[in-house]
């Protein structure tokens, strides 16, 4: 059964992205297989572009955490950062697993919006008060499929530094995070197929479940506006 506790663990991982993140260790085997078959490869992401993108996202997030005291304004700011940074369209379809093969365009749009709002709400609830002192950029690693993995270290007040990797990809000519790894946990791997394994076997069932969970969503209006 799909539970709030289960989804909260997923969304908690996602929010660290607003602090810095991305990447499954190793190769993108699906992209590699497509290349071997002669199919089109993803446009390569310039390392300097990926670095600047992550730096800008990190600076925006640190500013929100350190300067934004009003809860509603902070939620709105976090929502905007996450919508700008994450490729929710791709992540939502990866999350559906086998169900993505038959999803209708309308259901895909509705599920993606509900999924994004839920991830953001739980993330803000669990980590919106996190105190971040600073972050730094580490190693930049171009990947075989054209992605770039950007390593970051986040300094948190009263806690040990957090090491996070971001995988940045070119989406319609713009950099987007399509995965992250936080202390060894990959966002993409964590979400892929989880709804299916949780016992909800239809996209309609997932949409109804997320509607129930999003009844009091703080980020939903911002998500709807951004994803029109």
Phi, psi and omega per residue, in radians:
X1 nan 2.433 3.141
X2 -1.348 2.035 -3.056
X3 -2.013 2.752 3.084
X4 -1.096 -0.656 3.141
X5 -1.083 -0.750 3.133
X6 -1.090 -0.848 -3.114
X7 -1.164 -0.549 3.125
X8 -1.106 -0.676 3.107
X9 -1.097 -0.689 3.125
X10 -1.142 -0.845 -3.062
X11 -1.196 -0.544 3.095
X12 -1.050 -0.717 3.089
X13 -1.112 -0.707 -3.080
X14 -1.097 -0.644 -3.044
X15 -1.195 -0.512 -3.140
X16 -1.011 -0.388 3.064
X17 -0.984 -0.649 3.134
X18 -1.175 -0.171 3.080
X19 -1.759 -0.607 2.981
X20 2.746 2.419 -3.102
X21 -3.129 3.020 2.751
X22 2.502 2.301 2.641
X23 2.461 2.291 2.979
X24 -1.554 2.271 -3.138
X25 -1.071 2.552 3.066
X26 1.630 -2.763 -3.013
X27 -1.655 2.758 2.991
X28 -1.491 1.652 -2.985
X29 -1.154 -0.578 3.131
X30 -1.138 -0.770 3.138
X31 -1.172 -0.671 3.123
X32 -1.112 -0.720 -3.133
X33 -1.129 -0.692 3.130
X34 -1.125 -0.704 3.123
X35 -1.104 -0.716 3.139
X36 -1.116 -0.548 3.140
X37 -1.409 -0.061 3.140
X38 1.601 0.132 3.140
X39 -1.349 2.929 -3.106
X40 -1.193 2.477 3.079
X41 -1.701 2.810 3.124
X42 -1.227 2.540 3.066
X43 -1.033 2.372 -3.116
X44 -1.199 2.428 3.085
X45 -1.591 2.091 3.089
X46 -1.064 2.297 -3.121
X47 -0.961 -0.691 -3.134
X48 -1.142 -0.618 3.106
X49 -1.167 -0.752 3.114
X50 -1.089 -0.758 -3.140
X51 -1.076 -0.804 -3.132
X52 -1.116 -0.702 3.137
X53 -1.052 -0.855 -3.134
X54 -1.157 -0.677 3.107
X55 -1.077 -0.797 3.137
X56 -1.108 -0.755 3.124
X57 -1.098 -0.736 3.128
X58 -1.096 -0.752 3.137
X59 -1.109 -0.714 3.123
X60 -1.102 -0.726 -3.091
X61 -1.208 -0.755 3.102
X62 -1.038 -0.702 3.133
X63 -1.104 -0.734 3.126
X64 -1.113 -0.796 -3.094
X65 -1.164 -0.593 -3.036
X66 -1.631 -0.376 -3.004
X67 -2.045 -0.399 -3.021
X68 -1.617 1.837 -3.091
X69 -1.570 -0.553 -3.113
X70 -1.259 2.202 -3.061
X71 -1.067 -0.780 -3.120
X72 -1.150 -0.731 3.123
X73 -1.160 -0.634 3.125
X74 -1.151 -0.743 3.110
X75 -1.070 -0.766 3.126
X76 -1.092 -0.717 -3.140
X77 -1.173 -0.761 3.094
X78 -1.065 -0.749 -3.129
X79 -1.048 -0.780 -3.141
X80 -1.100 -0.704 3.129
X81 -1.108 -0.809 -3.093
X82 -1.196 -0.664 3.102
X83 -1.154 -0.606 3.111
X84 -1.271 -0.614 -3.001
X85 -1.521 -0.690 -2.978
X86 -1.649 2.442 2.997
X87 -1.474 1.370 -3.084
X88 -1.124 -0.533 3.120
X89 -1.034 -0.857 -3.134
X90 -1.209 -0.730 -3.102
X91 -1.122 -0.694 3.133
X92 -1.098 -0.743 -3.133
X93 -1.210 -0.649 3.072
X94 -1.117 -0.618 3.141
X95 -1.164 -0.617 -3.134
X96 -1.195 -0.371 3.137
X97 1.075 -2.241 -3.091
X98 -1.127 -0.465 -3.126
X99 -1.150 -0.382 -3.129
X100 -1.154 -0.358 -3.103
X101 -1.180 -0.478 -3.045
X102 -2.098 0.105 -3.098
X103 -1.182 2.437 3.111
X104 -1.389 2.756 3.117
X105 -0.977 -0.732 -3.130
X106 -1.152 -0.768 3.119
X107 -1.150 -0.649 3.118
X108 -1.065 -0.806 -3.138
X109 -1.105 -0.807 -3.112
X110 -1.141 -0.756 3.131
X111 -1.094 -0.755 -3.116
X112 -1.066 -0.750 -3.141
X113 -1.145 -0.804 3.140
X114 -1.131 -0.722 3.130
X115 -1.076 -0.806 -3.141
X116 -1.092 -0.774 -3.124
X117 -1.108 -0.726 -3.123
X118 -1.158 -0.782 3.117
X119 -1.002 -0.801 -3.102
X120 -1.174 -0.756 -3.132
X121 -1.034 -0.869 -3.125
X122 -1.135 -0.655 3.127
X123 -1.085 -0.812 3.127
X124 -1.123 -0.713 -3.140
X125 -1.071 -0.716 -3.048
X126 -1.512 -0.538 -3.001
X127 -2.227 0.097 -3.077
X128 -1.097 -0.365 -3.131
X129 -1.789 0.140 3.132
X130 -1.030 2.340 3.118
X131 -1.687 1.998 3.138
X132 -1.932 2.130 3.136
X133 -1.382 -0.792 -3.111
X134 -2.959 3.021 3.028
X135 -2.511 2.753 -3.139
X136 -2.395 2.623 3.131
X137 -1.585 2.328 3.112
X138 -1.874 -2.261 -3.042
X139 -1.297 2.476 3.077
X140 -1.936 2.120 -3.060
X141 -2.187 1.862 2.995
X142 -1.084 2.431 -3.110
X143 -1.814 2.735 -3.089
X144 -1.008 -0.478 -3.099
X145 -1.603 0.118 3.120
X146 1.759 -0.222 3.042
X147 -1.222 2.909 3.017
X148 -2.248 2.262 3.094
X149 -1.679 2.163 -3.114
X150 -2.003 2.084 3.125
X151 -1.530 2.416 3.082
X152 -2.372 2.720 3.030
X153 -2.171 2.222 -3.095
X154 -1.903 2.149 3.102
X155 -1.612 2.073 -3.105
X156 -1.948 2.422 -3.130
X157 -1.100 2.179 3.071
X158 1.294 0.231 -3.132
X159 -2.531 2.882 -3.130
X160 -1.266 2.676 3.120
X161 -1.030 2.608 -3.141
X162 -1.899 2.206 3.105
X163 -1.687 2.179 -3.092
X164 -2.359 2.411 3.033
X165 -1.941 2.442 3.057
X166 -1.947 2.440 2.952
X167 -1.855 2.038 -3.062
X168 -1.882 2.334 -3.106
X169 -2.274 2.660 3.056
X170 -1.413 2.101 3.113
X171 -2.161 1.938 -3.075
X172 0.948 0.669 3.086
X173 1.442 0.045 -3.124
X174 -2.125 2.569 3.106
X175 -1.260 2.380 3.077
X176 -2.466 2.567 3.028
X177 -1.457 2.126 3.118
X178 -1.936 -0.006 3.005
X179 -2.990 2.819 3.058
X180 -2.599 2.775 3.057
X181 -2.264 2.084 -3.137
X182 -2.004 1.967 3.137
X183 0.888 0.696 3.070
X184 1.591 -0.029 -3.129
X185 -1.869 2.103 -3.119
X186 -1.557 2.278 3.101
X187 -1.112 -0.821 -3.095
X188 -1.101 -0.797 -3.138
X189 -1.120 -0.670 -3.103
X190 -1.125 -0.725 -3.072
X191 -1.444 -0.603 -3.000
X192 -0.989 2.045 3.090
X193 1.332 0.006 -3.051
X194 -1.156 -0.675 3.124
X195 -1.087 -0.742 3.134
X196 -1.072 -0.777 -3.133
X197 -1.274 -0.310 -3.136
X198 -1.382 -0.103 3.046
X199 1.825 -0.007 3.053
X200 -1.694 2.002 -2.903
X201 -1.776 -0.013 3.133
X202 -2.283 2.664 3.098
X203 -1.125 -0.680 3.109
X204 -1.055 -0.688 3.093
X205 -1.116 -0.686 3.110
X206 -1.166 -0.724 3.132
X207 -1.075 -0.787 3.130
X208 -1.108 -0.691 3.129
X209 -1.119 -0.778 -3.138
X210 -1.193 -0.566 3.062
X211 -1.065 -0.756 3.105
X212 -1.087 -0.773 -3.107
X213 -1.225 -0.415 -3.082
X214 -1.717 0.224 -3.078
X215 -0.987 -0.640 -3.130
X216 -1.967 0.568 -3.067
X217 -1.127 2.255 3.093
X218 -1.427 -0.490 -3.075
X219 -1.620 -0.237 -3.019
X220 -0.932 -0.815 3.133
X221 -1.045 -0.684 -3.131
X222 -1.206 -0.710 3.129
X223 -1.101 -0.823 3.137
X224 -1.021 -0.761 -3.126
X225 -1.110 -0.747 -3.071
X226 -1.261 -0.537 -3.035
X227 -1.772 0.277 3.108
X228 -1.072 nan nan
